[in-house]
Amino acid sequence: MATSSFDEMMVIDTPEKARNLEAAFLAAEKRGPLVLEGPDIDEILERGREFRRNNPNWFKEAAAKAKERAIARGEDISDIMGE
């Protein structure tokens, strides 16, 4: 369904649509390739691995803190915790 609507949108059947497409193409060409700031995906993944190596109990600690906050707010977490 999405493909067919995209295909319908890409029909260039008027001079205005042709000019708009040409303008978009020229603007993209002038802008140049997309350059993302910040670390690349490999560096982000390695940071996560290093964090888990250095903090092996991080998930248990985060879960305990979440449980404390829920209890402090008066939420019933017995169905989640299996209690």
Biopython code that builds the backbone (N, CA, C, O; Angstrom):
import numpy as np
from Bio.PDB.StructureBuilder import StructureBuilder

atoms = [
    (1, "MET", "N", (0.819, -1.186, 0.000)),
    (1, "MET", "CA", (0.000, 0.000, 0.000)),
    (1, "MET", "C", (0.870, 1.259, 0.000)),
    (1, "MET", "O", (0.644, 2.182, -0.783)),
    (2, "ALA", "N", (1.850, 1.282, 0.874)),
    (2, "ALA", "CA", (2.728, 2.459, 0.918)),
    (2, "ALA", "C", (3.483, 2.613, -0.399)),
    (2, "ALA", "O", (3.717, 3.727, -0.868)),
    (3, "THR", "N", (3.859, 1.485, -0.982)),
    (3, "THR", "CA", (4.592, 1.544, -2.244)),
    (3, "THR", "C", (3.723, 2.130, -3.339)),
    (3, "THR", "O", (4.195, 2.937, -4.139)),
    (4, "SER", "N", (2.462, 1.736, -3.386)),
    (4, "SER", "CA", (1.608, 2.246, -4.456)),
    (4, "SER", "C", (1.350, 3.736, -4.281)),
    (4, "SER", "O", (1.313, 4.470, -5.269)),
    (5, "SER", "N", (1.169, 4.205, -3.030)),
    (5, "SER", "CA", (0.957, 5.644, -2.843)),
    (5, "SER", "C", (2.238, 6.411, -3.175)),
    (5, "SER", "O", (2.174, 7.510, -3.727)),
    (6, "PHE", "N", (3.402, 5.840, -2.843)),
    (6, "PHE", "CA", (4.669, 6.484, -3.213)),
    (6, "PHE", "C", (4.794, 6.550, -4.723)),
    (6, "PHE", "O", (5.179, 7.581, -5.275)),
    (7, "ASP", "N", (4.472, 5.456, -5.387)),
    (7, "ASP", "CA", (4.534, 5.433, -6.848)),
    (7, "ASP", "C", (3.605, 6.483, -7.459)),
    (7, "ASP", "O", (3.953, 7.123, -8.452)),
    (8, "GLU", "N", (2.418, 6.657, -6.860)),
    (8, "GLU", "CA", (1.490, 7.666, -7.358)),
    (8, "GLU", "C", (2.047, 9.069, -7.147)),
    (8, "GLU", "O", (1.891, 9.936, -8.007)),
    (9, "MET", "N", (2.698, 9.298, -6.002)),
    (9, "MET", "CA", (3.269, 10.612, -5.718)),
    (9, "MET", "C", (4.417, 10.936, -6.671)),
    (9, "MET", "O", (4.661, 12.106, -6.966)),
    (10, "MET", "N", (5.116, 9.923, -7.150)),
    (10, "MET", "CA", (6.290, 10.144, -7.987)),
    (10, "MET", "C", (5.959, 10.291, -9.467)),
    (10, "MET", "O", (6.865, 10.384, -10.296)),
    (11, "VAL", "N", (4.688, 10.312, -9.805)),
    (11, "VAL", "CA", (4.306, 10.545, -11.197)),
    (11, "VAL", "C", (4.522, 12.024, -11.494)),
    (11, "VAL", "O", (3.901, 12.893, -10.883)),
    (12, "ILE", "N", (5.409, 12.290, -12.437)),
    (12, "ILE", "CA", (5.734, 13.664, -12.830)),
    (12, "ILE", "C", (4.940, 13.960, -14.095)),
    (12, "ILE", "O", (5.411, 13.749, -15.213)),
    (13, "ASP", "N", (3.715, 14.456, -13.886)),
    (13, "ASP", "CA", (2.830, 14.636, -15.039)),
    (13, "ASP", "C", (2.477, 16.096, -15.316)),
    (13, "ASP", "O", (1.643, 16.375, -16.178)),
    (14, "THR", "N", (3.097, 17.025, -14.599)),
    (14, "THR", "CA", (2.848, 18.443, -14.868)),
    (14, "THR", "C", (4.181, 19.178, -14.888)),
    (14, "THR", "O", (5.141, 18.720, -14.269)),
    (15, "PRO", "N", (4.260, 20.291, -15.573)),
    (15, "PRO", "CA", (5.491, 21.084, -15.579)),
    (15, "PRO", "C", (5.882, 21.549, -14.166)),
    (15, "PRO", "O", (7.069, 21.643, -13.853)),
    (16, "GLU", "N", (4.890, 21.839, -13.318)),
    (16, "GLU", "CA", (5.181, 22.279, -11.954)),
    (16, "GLU", "C", (5.869, 21.169, -11.152)),
    (16, "GLU", "O", (6.837, 21.427, -10.436)),
    (17, "LYS", "N", (5.370, 19.945, -11.272)),
    (17, "LYS", "CA", (5.992, 18.824, -10.573)),
    (17, "LYS", "C", (7.417, 18.601, -11.077)),
    (17, "LYS", "O", (8.313, 18.289, -10.292)),
    (18, "ALA", "N", (7.622, 18.758, -12.356)),
    (18, "ALA", "CA", (8.967, 18.595, -12.923)),
    (18, "ALA", "C", (9.908, 19.669, -12.380)),
    (18, "ALA", "O", (11.046, 19.370, -12.016)),
    (19, "ARG", "N", (9.439, 20.918, -12.323)),
    (19, "ARG", "CA", (10.275, 22.005, -11.774)),
    (19, "ARG", "C", (10.586, 21.757, -10.303)),
    (19, "ARG", "O", (11.719, 21.974, -9.872)),
    (20, "ASN", "N", (9.605, 21.307, -9.524)),
    (20, "ASN", "CA", (9.831, 21.038, -8.109)),
    (20, "ASN", "C", (10.860, 19.930, -7.908)),
    (20, "ASN", "O", (11.730, 20.029, -7.042)),
    (21, "LEU", "N", (10.756, 18.882, -8.708)),
    (21, "LEU", "CA", (11.715, 17.787, -8.607)),
    (21, "LEU", "C", (13.110, 18.255, -8.986)),
    (21, "LEU", "O", (14.087, 17.905, -8.325)),
    (22, "GLU", "N", (13.204, 19.045, -10.047)),
    (22, "GLU", "CA", (14.496, 19.571, -10.478)),
    (22, "GLU", "C", (15.085, 20.482, -9.401)),
    (22, "GLU", "O", (16.281, 20.408, -9.119)),
    (23, "ALA", "N", (14.262, 21.338, -8.798)),
    (23, "ALA", "CA", (14.740, 22.234, -7.741)),
    (23, "ALA", "C", (15.232, 21.434, -6.535)),
    (23, "ALA", "O", (16.253, 21.776, -5.939)),
    (24, "ALA", "N", (14.519, 20.385, -6.181)),
    (24, "ALA", "CA", (14.935, 19.548, -5.050)),
    (24, "ALA", "C", (16.259, 18.856, -5.358)),
    (24, "ALA", "O", (17.138, 18.775, -4.500)),
    (25, "PHE", "N", (16.397, 18.363, -6.570)),
    (25, "PHE", "CA", (17.631, 17.700, -6.968)),
    (25, "PHE", "C", (18.807, 18.673, -6.932)),
    (25, "PHE", "O", (19.872, 18.337, -6.414)),
    (26, "LEU", "N", (18.624, 19.867, -7.475)),
    (26, "LEU", "CA", (19.709, 20.857, -7.504)),
    (26, "LEU", "C", (20.084, 21.309, -6.089)),
    (26, "LEU", "O", (21.261, 21.506, -5.789)),
    (27, "ALA", "N", (19.086, 21.472, -5.228)),
    (27, "ALA", "CA", (19.366, 21.867, -3.842)),
    (27, "ALA", "C", (20.172, 20.784, -3.126)),
    (27, "ALA", "O", (21.105, 21.090, -2.383)),
    (28, "ALA", "N", (19.814, 19.530, -3.347)),
    (28, "ALA", "CA", (20.543, 18.426, -2.726)),
    (28, "ALA", "C", (21.958, 18.340, -3.270)),
    (28, "ALA", "O", (22.901, 18.085, -2.521)),
    (29, "GLU", "N", (22.108, 18.550, -4.557)),
    (29, "GLU", "CA", (23.438, 18.516, -5.169)),
    (29, "GLU", "C", (24.316, 19.642, -4.624)),
    (29, "GLU", "O", (25.503, 19.439, -4.366)),
    (30, "LYS", "N", (23.730, 20.828, -4.450)),
    (30, "LYS", "CA", (24.465, 21.974, -3.914)),
    (30, "LYS", "C", (24.847, 21.741, -2.446)),
    (30, "LYS", "O", (25.944, 22.100, -2.020)),
    (31, "ARG", "N", (23.940, 21.144, -1.687)),
    (31, "ARG", "CA", (24.157, 20.876, -0.268)),
    (31, "ARG", "C", (25.280, 19.863, -0.065)),
    (31, "ARG", "O", (26.038, 19.957, 0.900)),
    (32, "GLY", "N", (25.383, 18.917, -0.953)),
    (32, "GLY", "CA", (26.418, 17.898, -0.843)),
    (32, "GLY", "C", (25.973, 16.723, 0.009)),
    (32, "GLY", "O", (24.825, 16.657, 0.448)),
    (33, "PRO", "N", (26.891, 15.799, 0.236)),
    (33, "PRO", "CA", (26.527, 14.593, 0.984)),
    (33, "PRO", "C", (26.219, 14.913, 2.448)),
    (33, "PRO", "O", (26.734, 15.875, 3.018)),
    (34, "LEU", "N", (25.378, 14.090, 3.023)),
    (34, "LEU", "CA", (25.002, 14.246, 4.418)),
    (34, "LEU", "C", (26.181, 13.875, 5.309)),
    (34, "LEU", "O", (26.735, 12.782, 5.187)),
    (35, "VAL", "N", (26.563, 14.774, 6.198)),
    (35, "VAL", "CA", (27.655, 14.519, 7.130)),
    (35, "VAL", "C", (27.086, 14.580, 8.535)),
    (35, "VAL", "O", (26.604, 15.625, 8.971)),
    (36, "LEU", "N", (27.140, 13.469, 9.237)),
    (36, "LEU", "CA", (26.615, 13.404, 10.591)),
    (36, "LEU", "C", (27.705, 13.744, 11.589)),
    (36, "LEU", "O", (28.840, 13.284, 11.466)),
    (37, "GLU", "N", (27.354, 14.548, 12.574)),
    (37, "GLU", "CA", (28.292, 14.912, 13.627)),
    (37, "GLU", "C", (28.304, 13.825, 14.699)),
    (37, "GLU", "O", (27.330, 13.089, 14.856)),
    (38, "GLY", "N", (29.393, 13.731, 15.421)),
    (38, "GLY", "CA", (29.448, 12.815, 16.546)),
    (38, "GLY", "C", (30.079, 11.485, 16.190)),
    (38, "GLY", "O", (30.585, 11.295, 15.084)),
    (39, "PRO", "N", (30.042, 10.561, 17.149)),
    (39, "PRO", "CA", (30.693, 9.263, 16.953)),
    (39, "PRO", "C", (29.942, 8.388, 15.954)),
    (39, "PRO", "O", (28.737, 8.536, 15.752)),
    (40, "ASP", "N", (30.688, 7.474, 15.337)),
    (40, "ASP", "CA", (30.036, 6.554, 14.416)),
    (40, "ASP", "C", (29.440, 5.392, 15.210)),
    (40, "ASP", "O", (29.675, 5.268, 16.412)),
    (41, "ILE", "N", (28.675, 4.554, 14.539)),
    (41, "ILE", "CA", (27.935, 3.484, 15.208)),
    (41, "ILE", "C", (28.862, 2.492, 15.888)),
    (41, "ILE", "O", (28.534, 1.984, 16.960)),
    (42, "ASP", "N", (30.008, 2.204, 15.293)),
    (42, "ASP", "CA", (30.938, 1.265, 15.918)),
    (42, "ASP", "C", (31.441, 1.802, 17.251)),
    (42, "ASP", "O", (31.574, 1.048, 18.215)),
    (43, "GLU", "N", (31.719, 3.097, 17.310)),
    (43, "GLU", "CA", (32.183, 3.693, 18.559)),
    (43, "GLU", "C", (31.083, 3.669, 19.622)),
    (43, "GLU", "O", (31.359, 3.406, 20.792)),
    (44, "ILE", "N", (29.851, 3.940, 19.226)),
    (44, "ILE", "CA", (28.731, 3.906, 20.171)),
    (44, "ILE", "C", (28.545, 2.500, 20.729)),
    (44, "ILE", "O", (28.351, 2.324, 21.932)),
    (45, "LEU", "N", (28.603, 1.506, 19.857)),
    (45, "LEU", "CA", (28.462, 0.118, 20.308)),
    (45, "LEU", "C", (29.592, -0.274, 21.251)),
    (45, "LEU", "O", (29.355, -0.945, 22.255)),
    (46, "GLU", "N", (30.808, 0.136, 20.940)),
    (46, "GLU", "CA", (31.942, -0.196, 21.803)),
    (46, "GLU", "C", (31.801, 0.474, 23.164)),
    (46, "GLU", "O", (32.150, -0.120, 24.183)),
    (47, "ARG", "N", (31.295, 1.701, 23.193)),
    (47, "ARG", "CA", (31.052, 2.376, 24.483)),
    (47, "ARG", "C", (30.067, 1.583, 25.325)),
    (47, "ARG", "O", (30.254, 1.437, 26.533)),
    (48, "GLY", "N", (29.016, 1.068, 24.691)),
    (48, "GLY", "CA", (28.031, 0.257, 25.409)),
    (48, "GLY", "C", (28.644, -1.015, 25.941)),
    (48, "GLY", "O", (28.383, -1.399, 27.081)),
    (49, "ARG", "N", (29.464, -1.685, 25.126)),
    (49, "ARG", "CA", (30.129, -2.913, 25.585)),
    (49, "ARG", "C", (31.042, -2.624, 26.771)),
    (49, "ARG", "O", (31.065, -3.369, 27.751)),
    (50, "GLU", "N", (31.793, -1.531, 26.664)),
    (50, "GLU", "CA", (32.709, -1.162, 27.745)),
    (50, "GLU", "C", (31.928, -0.839, 29.021)),
    (50, "GLU", "O", (32.341, -1.228, 30.114)),
    (51, "PHE", "N", (30.820, -0.140, 28.891)),
    (51, "PHE", "CA", (30.001, 0.179, 30.068)),
    (51, "PHE", "C", (29.521, -1.099, 30.739)),
    (51, "PHE", "O", (29.580, -1.218, 31.963)),
    (52, "ARG", "N", (29.040, -2.066, 29.937)),
    (52, "ARG", "CA", (28.553, -3.322, 30.524)),
    (52, "ARG", "C", (29.676, -4.116, 31.175)),
    (52, "ARG", "O", (29.471, -4.763, 32.202)),
    (53, "ARG", "N", (30.884, -4.065, 30.567)),
    (53, "ARG", "CA", (32.027, -4.759, 31.194)),
    (53, "ARG", "C", (32.375, -4.128, 32.535)),
    (53, "ARG", "O", (32.667, -4.832, 33.502)),
    (54, "ASN", "N", (32.343, -2.805, 32.589)),
    (54, "ASN", "CA", (32.718, -2.088, 33.812)),
    (54, "ASN", "C", (31.603, -2.037, 34.847)),
    (54, "ASN", "O", (31.867, -1.752, 36.015)),
    (55, "ASN", "N", (30.372, -2.305, 34.449)),
    (55, "ASN", "CA", (29.221, -2.241, 35.352)),
    (55, "ASN", "C", (28.341, -3.470, 35.149)),
    (55, "ASN", "O", (27.236, -3.355, 34.618)),
    (56, "PRO", "N", (28.818, -4.651, 35.566)),
    (56, "PRO", "CA", (28.070, -5.877, 35.277)),
    (56, "PRO", "C", (26.702, -5.945, 35.957)),
    (56, "PRO", "O", (25.832, -6.687, 35.499)),
    (57, "ASN", "N", (26.494, -5.202, 37.020)),
    (57, "ASN", "CA", (25.213, -5.258, 37.739)),
    (57, "ASN", "C", (24.308, -4.073, 37.415)),
    (57, "ASN", "O", (23.359, -3.812, 38.154)),
    (58, "TRP", "N", (24.577, -3.351, 36.332)),
    (58, "TRP", "CA", (23.835, -2.130, 36.053)),
    (58, "TRP", "C", (22.339, -2.376, 35.903)),
    (58, "TRP", "O", (21.530, -1.554, 36.333)),
    (59, "PHE", "N", (21.966, -3.496, 35.298)),
    (59, "PHE", "CA", (20.540, -3.732, 35.075)),
    (59, "PHE", "C", (19.823, -4.027, 36.382)),
    (59, "PHE", "O", (18.726, -3.519, 36.614)),
    (60, "LYS", "N", (20.426, -4.836, 37.235)),
    (60, "LYS", "CA", (19.805, -5.134, 38.533)),
    (60, "LYS", "C", (19.667, -3.863, 39.362)),
    (60, "LYS", "O", (18.656, -3.660, 40.035)),
    (61, "GLU", "N", (20.688, -3.007, 39.310)),
    (61, "GLU", "CA", (20.635, -1.747, 40.060)),
    (61, "GLU", "C", (19.557, -0.824, 39.503)),
    (61, "GLU", "O", (18.824, -0.203, 40.273)),
    (62, "ALA", "N", (19.447, -0.724, 38.188)),
    (62, "ALA", "CA", (18.427, 0.119, 37.568)),
    (62, "ALA", "C", (17.029, -0.404, 37.883)),
    (62, "ALA", "O", (16.117, 0.381, 38.144)),
    (63, "ALA", "N", (16.854, -1.727, 37.860)),
    (63, "ALA", "CA", (15.551, -2.315, 38.173)),
    (63, "ALA", "C", (15.176, -2.060, 39.633)),
    (63, "ALA", "O", (14.021, -1.765, 39.941)),
    (64, "ALA", "N", (16.159, -2.174, 40.527)),
    (64, "ALA", "CA", (15.892, -1.918, 41.944)),
    (64, "ALA", "C", (15.483, -0.463, 42.169)),
    (64, "ALA", "O", (14.564, -0.191, 42.941)),
    (65, "LYS", "N", (16.153, 0.461, 41.508)),
    (65, "LYS", "CA", (15.799, 1.877, 41.637)),
    (65, "LYS", "C", (14.404, 2.148, 41.068)),
    (65, "LYS", "O", (13.638, 2.917, 41.648)),
    (66, "ALA", "N", (14.073, 1.527, 39.946)),
    (66, "ALA", "CA", (12.743, 1.700, 39.357)),
    (66, "ALA", "C", (11.671, 1.156, 40.299)),
    (66, "ALA", "O", (10.605, 1.753, 40.450)),
    (67, "LYS", "N", (11.962, 0.020, 40.928)),
    (67, "LYS", "CA", (11.026, -0.566, 41.887)),
    (67, "LYS", "C", (10.828, 0.376, 43.074)),
    (67, "LYS", "O", (9.698, 0.588, 43.516)),
    (68, "GLU", "N", (11.916, 0.939, 43.589)),
    (68, "GLU", "CA", (11.827, 1.880, 44.710)),
    (68, "GLU", "C", (10.977, 3.092, 44.338)),
    (68, "GLU", "O", (10.134, 3.525, 45.123)),
    (69, "ARG", "N", (11.199, 3.644, 43.134)),
    (69, "ARG", "CA", (10.424, 4.818, 42.710)),
    (69, "ARG", "C", (8.942, 4.479, 42.566)),
    (69, "ARG", "O", (8.085, 5.273, 42.951)),
    (70, "ALA", "N", (8.637, 3.304, 42.015)),
    (70, "ALA", "CA", (7.238, 2.899, 41.849)),
    (70, "ALA", "C", (6.560, 2.731, 43.201)),
    (70, "ALA", "O", (5.422, 3.164, 43.383)),
    (71, "ILE", "N", (7.239, 2.115, 44.134)),
    (71, "ILE", "CA", (6.680, 1.927, 45.474)),
    (71, "ILE", "C", (6.488, 3.268, 46.167)),
    (71, "ILE", "O", (5.481, 3.483, 46.841)),
    (72, "ALA", "N", (7.457, 4.176, 46.002)),
    (72, "ALA", "CA", (7.349, 5.503, 46.607)),
    (72, "ALA", "C", (6.158, 6.271, 46.043)),
    (72, "ALA", "O", (5.557, 7.083, 46.746)),
    (73, "ARG", "N", (5.812, 6.021, 44.781)),
    (73, "ARG", "CA", (4.660, 6.690, 44.166)),
    (73, "ARG", "C", (3.349, 5.984, 44.509)),
    (73, "ARG", "O", (2.272, 6.452, 44.139)),
    (74, "GLY", "N", (3.443, 4.868, 45.210)),
    (74, "GLY", "CA", (2.250, 4.146, 45.599)),
    (74, "GLY", "C", (1.693, 3.249, 44.519)),
    (74, "GLY", "O", (0.519, 2.884, 44.572)),
    (75, "GLU", "N", (2.495, 2.885, 43.545)),
    (75, "GLU", "CA", (2.027, 2.029, 42.464)),
    (75, "GLU", "C", (2.071, 0.587, 42.900)),
    (75, "GLU", "O", (2.972, 0.173, 43.629)),
    (76, "ASP", "N", (1.081, -0.190, 42.446)),
    (76, "ASP", "CA", (1.044, -1.618, 42.737)),
    (76, "ASP", "C", (1.855, -2.340, 41.671)),
    (76, "ASP", "O", (1.449, -2.405, 40.511)),
    (77, "ILE", "N", (2.991, -2.875, 42.061)),
    (77, "ILE", "CA", (3.852, -3.559, 41.091)),
    (77, "ILE", "C", (3.885, -5.054, 41.304)),
    (77, "ILE", "O", (4.743, -5.740, 40.749)),
    (78, "SER", "N", (2.960, -5.575, 42.104)),
    (78, "SER", "CA", (2.967, -7.011, 42.413)),
    (78, "SER", "C", (2.786, -7.860, 41.161)),
    (78, "SER", "O", (3.381, -8.931, 41.052)),
    (79, "ASP", "N", (1.966, -7.392, 40.207)),
    (79, "ASP", "CA", (1.757, -8.181, 38.994)),
    (79, "ASP", "C", (2.999, -8.178, 38.100)),
    (79, "ASP", "O", (3.211, -9.121, 37.339)),
    (80, "ILE", "N", (3.809, -7.141, 38.184)),
    (80, "ILE", "CA", (5.027, -7.068, 37.399)),
    (80, "ILE", "C", (6.129, -7.902, 38.045)),
    (80, "ILE", "O", (6.876, -8.607, 37.366)),
    (81, "MET", "N", (6.213, -7.807, 39.365)),
    (81, "MET", "CA", (7.298, -8.451, 40.098)),
    (81, "MET", "C", (7.012, -9.903, 40.428)),
    (81, "MET", "O", (7.901, -10.600, 40.917)),
    (82, "GLY", "N", (5.818, -10.377, 40.180)),
    (82, "GLY", "CA", (5.488, -11.759, 40.459)),
    (82, "GLY", "C", (5.366, -12.017, 41.953)),
    (82, "GLY", "O", (5.598, -13.131, 42.422)),
    (83, "GLU", "N", (5.001, -10.984, 42.692)),
    (83, "GLU", "CA", (4.864, -11.122, 44.155)),
    (83, "GLU", "C", (3.431, -11.334, 44.537)),
    (83, "GLU", "O", (3.121, -11.470, 45.720)),
]
sb = StructureBuilder()
sb.init_structure("model")
sb.init_model(0)
sb.init_chain("A")
sb.init_seg("    ")
for serial, (resi, resn, name, xyz) in enumerate(atoms, 1):
    if name == "N":
        sb.init_residue(resn, " ", resi, " ")
    sb.init_atom(name, np.array(xyz, "f"), 0.0, 1.0, " ", f" {name:<3s}", serial, name[0])
structure = sb.get_structure()
